[in-house]
Amino acid sequence: MYWAQPWWVNLLILIPPLAFWLCRKREVSLSWRQLGWLALFAVAFGFVEAAVVVYLRAATGMLPGYHGTLADVQRASSEFYQQAQALSNFPQSLLTVEVFREAATIVVLIAVAVLAAQSVRGRWLAFLWAFAIWDIAYYAGLRATVRWPGSLKDVDVLFLIPVPWIAPVWFPILVSTLTIVAVGLAATRNHA
């Protein structure tokens, strides 16, 4: 799989240029200090989300080696765990909880963005900044704890709302990285 499924998920690549375009003429009141605090929050929250996913995998028996040490988990997970295939084995009751967890994650990121900025445009950029950093921190947290993903080509279930979004890990990392650059450029441009 090279691209995201369903097809419209690939349109997320347009978010970074749109974010920058939104700020090209109007100043956005987001300071580097605010962005720094948002980044700190997003990194911590990303790790919390990664830990939740590790616990869910263990609770459903889909985390190889979880009865042993973290080194046992790391060895077994990177070799045997396939995120996208695990979706079909996930218990329906926990799948429902997972959908609500994802919705709650978005609400938390929106709430932090609303607290960080005063204008609608500033809140939008704050949300994008926090979401992008959270997303990268999430994958970094999984990699640090269970050695997954083993490669940027590994396929992941990105989101379940309204339907499962499936893509290689490189795709959300690319969109998030470009979003960080776009918001950073917009902040630099506005505070230069």
N, C-alpha and C positions, 0 to 999 in steps of 0.2 A: 504494500500500500504506500503510495507516494503522497497522496493528498487526503484531506479530511473528508469524512462522510458524516452526514449528508452534504451534498455539494455546496450548499449555501454557507457552511461553516468556513469555507475557504475565503469568503468575503471579509472575514476578520482582518485580513492583511491590509484592508483599506483603513482601518482604525488609526494607525499612526499618522499617515499623511493627512487624514481628516482632522485629527487632533491639532496638528501643527497649523493647518489651514485656518481652523477656527480662531487661532490666536495671532494670526499674521498682522492684523490691523488694530486690534484692541488689546489693551494691556490686561493681563490677568494678575490679580493680586495674590500670587503664591510666592513666598520667599523661599530661599534655599533652606532656611531654618525649618519652615513648615514641611518642605519636601523631605528634609532629613528625618524629622520625627515620623512622618508618614512611612518612610522607608524602614525605619527601625520597627515600627508597628507591623508592617507588611512582612518583614523577615521573620519576626517572632510568630506571627499568625500563620505564615506558610509552614513553619516547622510544626506548629500545633496540628495543622491539617494533615501533614505527612504522618504524624504520630497516630492520629485518628485512623487513617487508612491502614497503617501497620496493625493497629489493634483490630480493625474490622477483618482484615485478612486472617489474623490469628484466630479470631472468634469463629470464623466460618471454616476454619481448617484449610484455608487456601494459602497459608504462609509456611512453606516448607522449612522444617528445622526449628520452629518457634519454641519447642520444648527445651531446646538446648541453649547455648550461649548466643550472644549477638553475632559472634564470628560464625557459628553454625548457620544462623539465619542468612547471613550475608553470602556464604558459600552456596547454599541451596537456592535462595531467592533469585540471584542473578542468573542461575543456570536453568531453573525450572518454571519460574513464575511468568505467566503471560496475562497481562492485565486485561486486554480486550477479550480474550477467550473466557476469562473468569466471570464476566458479566452474566453469561448463560448459567453458570453454576451458583450464582449469588442467591440466597434465600429471598423470596418475595417480601417477607416482612422487613428484612434489613434493607432491601432495595427501596422500600417506601421511606424508611428512616434516612437513607442516603440522599434521596431527593430533597427531603426537608432540610438536611444538613447543608446541601448545596445552596438551597434558597437562603438559609440563615447566613451562610458565608457571604453571599452577595449583599444581604441587608447590613451585615457588620461593616463591609467595605464601603457601602453607601453612607452609613451613619458616620464613619470616620471622615469621609470626604466632606460631608455636610458640616461637620465640626471644624474642619481645617480651612474652609474657604467661605467667603461671603457671597460671591456671585455665582450664578448658575454655571457659567463658563469655568470659573475657578473650581467649582465642585466637580464638574465633569473631568477636568484635568487631574484633580486630586484623586478621584476614583480610578482613573486610568493608570496613574502612577502607582497607587497602592496595589491595584489588581495585578499589574505587570510584575512588580517586585514580589508580591505574594506568590504568583504563579511560578516564578523562577525559584524562589525559596522553597516552595513545595517540592519541586523536583530535586533540588539540592538536598532537602531533608530526607527524601526517600533514598536518594543515592548514598547519603552518609550513613543511614541506619541499616537498610536492607540491600544495598548495592543494586537497586533497581532505579531507573532503567540501566541496563547494561550498555546501551548504545542510544544515540539520538534517533536511530531508525526504529527502535522498539515502538510498538503500537500501544496507545493508551486510550482509555475512555475519558475524554476531557470533561464531559458534562452529561447529565441525564435529562435536562430540562430543555425543551419539551420532549425530545427524543434523544437517545444516546448520540453523542458527538464522538467520533472515533478518528484518530489521526496519529501519525508518527510523532514522537516527542519533539522532534526538531521544529514542528509547526508552531505549537504554542510558545516555545522558547524564542523562535524568530519573531513572532508577533509581539511578545512581551519585550524583547530587547529593543525592537524598533519603536515601541511605544515609550519606553524609558528615554530613548534618545530624543524622540519628538517632544515629549513633555519637558525634558531637560533643556532642549533648544528654545522652546517657547519661554521657559522661565528665564533663561539667560538673556534672551532677546528683550524681554520685558523689564529686566532689572539691570541692563547694561548701562 
